[in-house]
Amino acid sequence: MNVHLKRWLAVSGAAVVIATGVVAGGSYWRLESNLKTVDLAKEITHPRPPSTPGRPLNILLIGKDDGRSDTAMVVQLNAKGDQARVVSIPRDTMVPRPRCGNNPPVAIAMFNSAFSTGGAACTVATVEQMSGIRIDHFVQIDFNGFRDVVDRLGGIDVTMPEAIDDDKSGLHVPAGPTKLDGTQALAFVRTRYSIGDGSDLNRIRNQQLFMRALSEKLANENWLASPAKTLELADILTKSIVTDTGIGSIPKLADLAGKLTALKPDAITYVTLPTESYLPDPNRVQPKQPEADTLWQAA
């Protein structure tokens, strides 16, 4: 049995353990009741990019903090399901924002303001408008949940490219291999002022480094070794996320998780939306053209 298939079976098997072994104890229904969903079809009323055969499956990941999306990544899984690309969108990117609910469209706004304006649906609509691609699903996670998931996984091994000594975030780690617990991992993916030039792009590089380390951890995790631990992790995760209704059930989430964690770590590439300085405000950036459009069209 090849490694790709074994990983998919492991995650799917864990889902079966959850879906069957928990019925007697009612845990399955607890997990279902944890889930919170948004109906994108109702929230986004203007025309959306078409869903065409053979295109990638696009999942928007949103990291939420204090009413704004602090992190946004588009995971693009190819039609064969054996390759994925993760596109990071700098939160300080200036883009047009479409109508969101009762909020009229605006010609230019900071990308992460979409979430505070109209939640995940507005963020999805903004990504679709700026990229021209259809976002099939979204998963929004709050940072407390992120921290707890990392702790439940036993921490994540990361090779630090440089030492970080950041009093603002409380993160103090040496260069080289280290294991980050949940609190450290959260600080690592959020810190920016103590690394490089302090820009959001350096923070994104940290996030991508962490995502690579996390994918390696998940690829080697024995999901069936402890059904109780798997259930505990699922409980933490389902309490911490909001999804669209298309994946708003345990079986559908498990199926998506199976597809993503079945990927080999080296089958996942990480890129950042090409940007350039936004002249009216040097602390902001804007999509660099034609490179940005080329990136989205190349998926």
N, C-alpha and C positions, 0 to 999 in steps of 0.2 A: 504494500500500500504506500503510495507516495506521500510526501510530507504535506503537500497542499490538501489532499483529501483527508488526511488524518486530522489536520487542524480544523477543517470544516466540520468533520464528524464530532470532534471534541466539543466545539461550541454548540452544535446542534444537539448533541447528547446532553449537555448541561441544561439546555432548554427543556428537553424531554424530562429530565430529572425534576426540574422546577414544575413543569406542567402536569406531571403525574403524581410524584411523591408528595406534593404539597396539597393535593386536593383534599386528602383526609383531614389535614390540619387547617385547611382554609387559607393557607399562605398564598396560593395562586390568586385568590380573589383579593387578598390584601395587596399583592403586587399590582393587580389590575386597577384597584381603587387608588393606588398611589399616582397613577399616570394622569398627567394634565395635557390637554390637547388644544390645538387651534385649527379651525377649518379654513384653510387658505382659500378655498373656492368662494366662501362667503366674505372673507376679509379683503380679498383683492378683487375689485370689481371691474378694473380696466382690462383690456386685452393683454394676454401674457404670451411670451415666446412659445412657439408650438412644440409639442412633444413628437419628435420624429423617430422612426425606426432606426436602430443601429447606433444611436447616439449614446454618450455616456449617461450613467445614472449620477445625478448631481445632488449631493447632500450638503446643506449649509450647516456648519457647526458654529454655534454662538456661545461665547463665554460671557456671562452676565455679571455685572457688578454695579450696585448703586443706581439702578434704573437705566444704565447705558450698556451697550454691547462693548465690552472691553477687548474682545477677541473675535475675529470672524475668519473662518476658513471654509473654502468650498472643496469638498472631497469629490473627485470625479472618477467613478469606477467604470472602466471600459465595458463594452457590450459582452466581451468574452468573460469578464469577471476575473481576469488574471493580472491586470495592471491598474494602478490608481495614481492619480495626481492630486496633490493637495495645494491649493492656491490660497495664500494668505493675503488678506486685504488690510492694508494699514488703516487704523482707525481714524487717523488724521487726514485721510484722503477727501478732497473736496469734489463732490459729484452732484448732479441734479437729483432731487428727491421727488418721487411721484406723489400723487394724491394718496393719502393714507387715512381712511375713514373720513372724518369731517375736516381733516387738515388738508388745505389746498397744496398743490405741487409748488415747489420752490426751485428757482433756477440753479442755485448752488448752496450746498450745505455740507457740513462735515459728516462723513459717512456714519460714524457711530451715533449721530443724533437721530437716525432713523428709528432706532430702538426706543428711545425716550419719547419719540413722537407717536409711534403706532405699534410698538412691540415687535415681535418676531416677524409678523406678516409684513410690516413696513420694511423691515430689513431685507426680507426675501424680495419684495417688490423693487427695492432700490438696487439690489444685486442684479436682478433680471434686467432692469433698465440700463444699468451701466455696462453689462456684459453681453446682453442679447441672448443669453442661454436660459433654458428652463430649469428652475430649481424644483426638483421632484419632492424633496423632503427637507426638513430641518430638525436639528436637535439642539436645544438650548439647555445649558447646564449652569447652575449657579456655582460660585467659587467655593462655598462651603462644601457642596457635594463633591467637587473636584478634589478637594483636600482629603475628604473622608474616603473616597474611592482609592486614592493613592495609598493611604494608610492601610486600607483593607487588602490591597495587593502586596503589602509588605515593603513598600518603598520602591523606587525606580533607580536603577544604576545608570549614572550619566558620567561621561568623561567631559569634565569642564575644560573648555579651551583656555580659560584664564581664571585667575582667582577673582572672587567677588567679595567685596567688603562694603556692604551697603547698610548703613545705619537706618536709612529711611524705610527699607523693607524688612530689616532685621536679618538679612541673609549674609552669612559669613561662611564661605566655603573656599577651600584651596583649589588650585588648578589640578587637573588630573582626575582619575577615577574617584567617584564618590557615590554614596547612596543617599538620595533625597527622600525625606519623609513627606507627608502631605503638606505640612506648613512650609517646609523649604521649597517643595516643588511649586507651590502656589506663588511664593515670592520669586522664584526663578523665572517663571513664565510671565511675570508682571513687571519685574524690575527693568529699568531702562537708563536711569541717570548715572549708574555706577559702572556701566559697560560701554566701551567704545566712545562714540561721540554723544551718547545719551539720547539718540534718536529712536523713534518707534521701530525703525528697520532693524536695529540691533536687538530689540526686544523680540521681534518676529523670528530672528535667527535662533534665539533661545527657545522659543516655542517649537520651532521645527526640530531642533536638536532633541527636545524632550519628547516630541511625538515619535521620532525615530526610536528612541530608547523605549518608549511605551509599547510600540509595535513589536519590538523584539521581545519584550517581557510577555506580551500576550501570545506571541507565536510559540513560545516555549512553555506556557503555563499549562498544567494538567488540570483542566476544568472539571474533570470527573473525580479527582482525587478526594474531594470533600464536598458532597452535595450541600452540607450545612453551610460551609463557607461561601459556596456559590450562591446559595439563597440569600445569605447575608449581604453579599456584594450586590445582588440584584435588588434587594430592598433599599439599600443606600442609593443606588443609581436611579431607581424609579421614583424615589422621593425628591430627587435633585434635578430632574429634567422636565422639559416641556417639549412636545413634538407636534408635528402636524397630524391630522386625523388618519392620514394614509398609513402611518406606522404606529398608530396609537393603541396598540395592544401588545401583550406579551409575546404571542406567536410571531407577529410581524416584526417586532423589535429583535427577537431572537434570530429570525431569518436574516435581517439586515446585518446583525452582529456577526452571524456566521459567514456571510459573504466578505465582510471587511477583515475579520481576524484570520480568515483562511489565506489572505495574501501573504506572500513571503515579504519580509522587511525590505529586501532589495527590489521588490516589484512596486514599491511606493516611491514616487519622486515628490520633492517639495520645492515649490517656486513661490515667488512673491510678485504680486501685481506690479508691473513696471510703472514707476512714478517719476515725476520731476517736481521741482520747486513750484509752488503756487505763488505767483508774483505779488498779489495783494497782501500776502501774509507769509513771510519766510518760515514760519513755524508749521506751515501746512504743506501738503503735497497735492498733486493732481495726477490722474492717469496720464502716462506718457504715450502719445500716439505717433505712429501707428502700432507701436509695440504692444500696447495693452489689448487692442482689438485682435491683433494677431495671436496673442496668447489664448484668448477665449475661443477663437475660431479653430485653433490647432487641436483642441481636445477631441 
